[in-house]
Amino acid sequence: MKRTTRAVSVFGGLCAFASFYGGSALADIHKPSPSEIVETAQDTYHHVIFENEDIRLMRVVIPPHGKTRWHRQSLDYVNTPIVGTTIHKDSLSEPSRDGTMKPGEVRYLPYSQKSDVDQVINTGDTVNAQVTFEIKRKGIGHFGPADRANTQAFSMILDKPVVRGWHVHLEPGQSTGDYTQSGPGVRVFLTGGRLMTREKGAVAFSEKHMSQGDADVLAKGTFEVINGGMEPMDYNEYELR
């Protein structure tokens, strides 16, 4: 069966926080009225660019000193920072915090277990950009083991009951070798380049040029990835379990 992917240009992501410092009491913040609270996908800076029964992929670009609306988060999700900034976060369930988001530091938040309503301010002087996806199918055991043990190209960076993630670094011409993906997933590009992919048993490769912050929505299958460009390539790959 032919494997399908959907490439999406996503120079952005959801509001994640790689590290926090400080804090203040919940009473110090302006608590929103019910009419001020929106779902995450309806926030001004959260833009859904792909959605199916398993994954809601979003891009968020928060401008310098921009502020999100108060938004409700109730699904597990994974954030991949592309461009980091300093951040201020107000929450209805936790103390307010100031922090710094760092590019490449992946953050997983299990909001299906404990939902939250929060608001985020980009306190930096540059755009805050991430790639994020929400996991719509709740619970575990829907797919497979999400295993990459048969190839050294994948370095695990996330291991949770519902999702696993790996970092891949490929030098020009380097291949991941064949590996099997048993559930739906997302590939997020930390650097751009010429990507070559081939399903197991196929002769021809498919080729496309990816930019930093682009993402592929991946279907299950067994395939190989090669860096067909002239520069090193880095991306993160995630698979639902």
Helices and strands as residue ranges (DSSP letters): E 5-9, E 19-24, G 26-28, G 34-36, E 38-39, G 40-42, E 46-51, E 55-62, E 71-73, E 77-83, E 86-91, E 96-100, E 107-109, E 116-122, E 128-135, E 154-159, E 163-170, E 179-181, E 185-189, E 193-199, E 206-210, E 214-218, E 221-227, E 233-240
